[in-house]
Each structure stands twice: as structure tokens, then as C-alpha cells.
Amino acid sequence: MDIRTGNIICSCKIYGDSVEYIEWSPNSRYIAVVGKDQSKNKNVMEVWHVKRAEKIFVYNFDLFEPTSLAWSPDSKHVAYCDTKLVRVWEINDL
């Protein structure tokens, strides 16, 4: 939300039943979100381009308990950790 005007700058419809983690990229261009879909026994990670309010990356994976989500300092990579392993993706501004 733009606090001067009250206008929402981005609204993202997130997949799944709940949001487990949300993290801004250091360059403020992206938001990474991890959600759970209990009915399909899956997690999903989505990366959104904030200014365009556009989903630019989606990854579905088996449901293990998420433990963290983090961006690299240059905002080019995002990492997700669950109870089994760490996954790292390169994020390109499409």
C-alpha cells in the first residue's frame, strides 16, 4: 500500500491453504511466498514481481515442514529449507 494515497501496490493470490513464509528480496523487486496445500500434501513456493503484481516463478514440492526462506544479497537467488533439504533457485527478472 502506498501510505500517501492508500492505494494497494500489489495484491497476490497465493496458492494453497496457508502462507508459511513470506520474504522480501533485498532489492525490493520481489516477494517470495511458501504456502501449504494440505489436501494435495504439497508445498508451493511462488515468487512475485511486486511492481507488475505478476507471478514469475512457481515450484510445487512434497509436503515437509518448511523451516526457512531466504534471498541472496544480490536478489538473484532464493533458498527454501524444509526438514529434509535446502533448495536454491536462480530468479531471473522475466
Secondary structure, DSSP 8 states (H G I E B T S, - for coil): --TTT---S------SSEEEEEEE-TTSSEEEEEEEEGGGTEEEEEEEETTTTEEEEEEEEE---EEEEEE-TTSSEEEEEESS-EEEEE----
